[in-house]
Amino acid sequence: PIGLWAPAVATLVLILSGGGLYAAWRAAPAPQQTVSTAQTRWGNWLNEDVVYIISDEEKAAFERLTTDKEREQFIEQFWQRRDPTPGTPENEFKDEHYRRIAFANRHYRTASGTPGWQTDRGHIYIVYGPPDEIDSHPKGAGSSYGVENWLYKKIQGIDGEQTFAFFDRTGGGDFRLGPANSVTNSGSK
């Protein structure tokens, strides 16, 4: 009697195994997911890491690239052009840039969860570095909103002192750049 069922059991095992393999094959990541990961990698570099310091021309050139090798070469050259001491193992500009991003993320994250680099104070800090002076007036100290004035005594390419005024109208620590201020994409420090 067992011998009669052996071919049926073997066929059933074969069908179930084949079905399992087919399901596993269908569940495997499609090539688009790998491409998407690469696009996210490059998109993060372009739209987060260097968003405040890349020039419009550089951004357009980067977006025209089609291979990872071209993108890697572009990024290497991007940092080399900004290196104040070419020929040395360190790139002080790049190191300082990423240090500023980390500082902004630690100190300017909003209560609502906006990463520090995306805030107005983070933006100014990343582009210009630490201000020479900060004049801070928290909400409630005779004011219905908080104010911070950042003074820069010298910014490369700008004559005279520059002050940026940030206002926290909600009291939640989300300081926004005042309307009299403007921030431009400088293309470099």
Disulfide bonds with the S-S distance in Angstrom:
none
